[in-house]
Amino acid sequence: MNEPPKDSSATKFKRSHYLVVVLAVAFTAAALDQVSKWIAGAVLTPGQPQEVISGLLDLNLRTNPHGAFGLFASFPDDLRLPILLALGVLGILAIVTFSIRTLGWSTKNSVALGLILGGAVSNLADRAIRGEVLDFIDIHIGSQSTWPTFNLADVAIIAGSLALVGIMIATWPKKKHEEEMPEN
């Protein structure tokens, strides 16, 4: 087969296309998260959960100055925020770099990366602007809270991460087979 050289204009166009997909999905995820947080902040009162599905789902406005699942809660306030911002940026760079190097560019990968990037950037924006993240989705069973309160950015990050893991699992046997094939 005649494959274009790695730096051909066709390859650059494909990479540009995938980058546009990543950025469009990231922008959409971040915008939806920020709008939902704005609405939640306007209509919900902290400490007064609004039942959506009895015994399962409430909207409950909370702020999270700590990391996910309360990480870094014991750190001093003036140290916690810069650490969380730096870790967020480093995490985004690591995930994007690892994913592209491991999986290459594809529409599926671009959508998954866009979800992760959009969610992470939206939560980072909250931290940078407010010093904390606004959460409002509370899933529980009965009166027992079984999951930390979260937001749409968290949903995007988890969905994108699960998609990347699924893509890796689905493509791993093929990549392994290609690596084992002798070159001509």
Secondary structure per residue as TSV (DSSP state, phi and psi in degrees):
chain	resnum	aa	ss	phi	psi
A	1	M	-	360.0	146.5
A	2	N	-	-92.9	101.1
A	3	E	-	-93.3	137.6
A	4	P	-	-66.1	150.0
A	5	P	-	-58.3	156.6
A	6	K	T	-58.1	-31.0
A	7	D	T	-100.8	19.8
A	8	S	S	-68.4	161.8
A	9	S	H	-65.7	-30.8
A	10	A	H	-64.2	-42.5
A	11	T	H	-66.8	-42.0
A	12	K	H	-63.2	-38.7
A	13	F	H	-63.6	-43.6
A	14	K	H	-61.3	-46.5
A	15	R	H	-60.8	-40.2
A	16	S	H	-63.7	-40.9
A	17	H	H	-60.1	-47.4
A	18	Y	H	-65.6	-36.8
A	19	L	H	-64.7	-39.4
A	20	V	H	-62.1	-41.1
A	21	V	H	-62.1	-47.5
A	22	V	H	-56.1	-49.7
A	23	L	H	-68.3	-37.5
A	24	A	H	-65.9	-44.1
A	25	V	H	-66.9	-42.3
A	26	A	H	-61.8	-46.0
A	27	F	H	-61.5	-44.6
A	28	T	H	-62.3	-46.6
A	29	A	H	-62.2	-44.8
A	30	A	H	-65.9	-41.6
A	31	A	H	-64.9	-45.3
A	32	L	H	-61.1	-41.0
A	33	D	H	-64.1	-47.2
A	34	Q	H	-64.7	-40.1
A	35	V	H	-64.9	-43.2
A	36	S	H	-64.4	-36.8
A	37	K	H	-67.8	-38.7
A	38	W	H	-63.0	-45.7
A	39	I	H	-63.0	-46.7
A	40	A	H	-59.2	-43.1
A	41	G	H	-65.0	-29.6
A	42	A	H	-81.5	-31.4
A	43	V	H	-110.1	-16.2
A	44	L	-	-104.4	149.6
A	45	T	B	-111.1	128.7
A	46	P	T	-54.1	136.9
A	47	G	T	81.8	1.2
A	48	Q	B	-125.4	81.7
A	49	P	-	-62.1	143.9
A	50	Q	E	-108.3	117.5
A	51	E	E	-71.1	129.7
A	52	V	E	-107.0	-51.0
A	53	I	E	-126.3	114.7
A	54	S	T	-52.1	126.9
A	55	G	T	73.7	8.2
A	56	L	T	-137.9	-46.2
A	57	L	E	-137.5	125.7
A	58	D	E	-125.1	156.1
A	59	L	E	-101.9	119.6
A	60	N	E	-140.3	104.2
A	61	L	E	-69.5	121.9
A	62	R	E	-142.2	155.2
A	63	T	E	-112.2	149.4
A	64	N	E	-128.7	98.7
A	65	P	-	-80.6	-8.6
A	66	H	S	-95.9	-177.4
A	67	G	S	-79.9	-178.6
A	68	A	G	-54.6	138.1
A	69	F	G	58.8	27.1
A	70	G	G	80.4	10.6
A	71	L	T	-59.6	146.2
A	72	F	T	68.3	15.7
A	73	A	T	-62.0	-31.1
A	74	S	T	-85.4	-4.9
A	75	F	S	-75.4	147.3
A	76	P	-	-60.9	145.1
A	77	D	H	-53.9	-43.4
A	78	D	H	-71.0	-15.3
A	79	L	H	-100.1	-32.3
A	80	R	H	-61.7	-48.7
A	81	L	H	-61.4	-49.7
A	82	P	H	-61.8	-36.2
A	83	I	H	-65.9	-45.7
A	84	L	H	-63.5	-40.1
A	85	L	H	-65.0	-45.0
A	86	A	H	-64.5	-44.2
A	87	L	H	-63.4	-36.9
A	88	G	H	-62.7	-47.4
A	89	V	H	-64.4	-46.1
A	90	L	H	-62.3	-39.6
A	91	G	H	-62.5	-44.3
A	92	I	H	-60.4	-49.1
A	93	L	H	-60.7	-41.9
A	94	A	H	-65.1	-45.2
A	95	I	H	-64.7	-46.0
A	96	V	H	-63.5	-47.6
A	97	T	H	-62.3	-48.7
A	98	F	H	-60.5	-45.6
A	99	S	H	-63.8	-44.8
A	100	I	H	-68.1	-41.2
A	101	R	H	-68.9	-35.2
A	102	T	H	-82.2	-45.3
A	103	L	H	-102.9	-18.6
A	104	G	-	78.0	-172.6
A	105	W	S	-94.8	131.6
A	106	S	-	-157.2	166.6
A	107	T	H	-64.2	-43.0
A	108	K	H	-60.1	-46.8
A	109	N	H	-62.8	-39.6
A	110	S	H	-64.8	-40.6
A	111	V	H	-65.3	-46.2
A	112	A	H	-60.9	-46.1
A	113	L	H	-64.4	-37.5
A	114	G	H	-62.2	-41.1
A	115	L	H	-62.8	-47.1
A	116	I	H	-62.4	-47.6
A	117	L	H	-62.7	-45.7
A	118	G	H	-62.8	-44.8
A	119	G	H	-64.5	-44.3
A	120	A	H	-65.9	-43.3
A	121	V	H	-64.7	-39.6
A	122	S	H	-64.8	-44.9
A	123	N	H	-67.2	-36.4
A	124	L	H	-64.5	-38.5
A	125	A	H	-62.3	-42.0
A	126	D	H	-57.4	-47.8
A	127	R	H	-62.8	-43.7
A	128	A	H	-67.4	-37.6
A	129	I	H	-87.3	-48.2
A	130	R	H	-97.9	-20.2
A	131	G	S	84.6	1.5
A	132	E	S	-159.3	164.8
A	133	V	E	-103.7	138.6
A	134	L	E	-91.0	124.0
A	135	D	E	-119.2	151.0
A	136	F	E	-153.7	-4.3
A	137	I	E	-99.6	122.8
A	138	D	E	-125.7	108.0
A	139	I	E	-99.7	133.9
A	140	H	E	-152.9	166.8
A	141	I	E	-116.3	114.8
A	142	G	T	63.2	-135.3
A	143	S	T	-90.2	-3.2
A	144	Q	E	-92.2	123.7
A	145	S	E	-77.8	122.5
A	146	T	-	-111.5	-2.6
A	147	W	S	-146.1	141.9
A	148	P	-	-61.3	148.0
A	149	T	-	-62.2	140.2
A	150	F	B	-140.2	-175.5
A	151	N	-	-137.1	-179.2
A	152	L	H	-68.2	-29.0
A	153	A	H	-61.8	-41.6
A	154	D	H	-63.7	-39.4
A	155	V	H	-61.7	-44.6
A	156	A	H	-62.3	-43.4
A	157	I	H	-62.4	-46.3
A	158	I	H	-66.2	-44.6
A	159	A	H	-61.8	-45.0
A	160	G	H	-64.5	-40.4
A	161	S	H	-65.4	-44.6
A	162	L	H	-63.3	-38.7
A	163	A	H	-62.3	-43.9
A	164	L	H	-62.3	-42.6
A	165	V	H	-62.4	-43.5
A	166	G	H	-60.9	-42.5
A	167	I	H	-63.6	-43.4
A	168	M	H	-61.7	-44.5
A	169	I	H	-63.9	-41.8
A	170	A	H	-69.6	-34.2
A	171	T	H	-95.8	-12.9
A	172	W	H	-58.0	-48.4
A	173	P	H	-60.1	-38.6
A	174	K	H	-66.5	-45.6
A	175	K	H	-63.4	-41.6
A	176	K	H	-61.8	-42.6
A	177	H	H	-63.5	-42.6
A	178	E	H	-64.1	-37.2
A	179	E	H	-69.3	-30.4
A	180	E	H	-81.3	-18.6
A	181	M	S	-70.7	131.9
A	182	P	-	-70.5	144.4
A	183	E	-	-82.8	148.9
A	184	N	-	-79.8	360.0
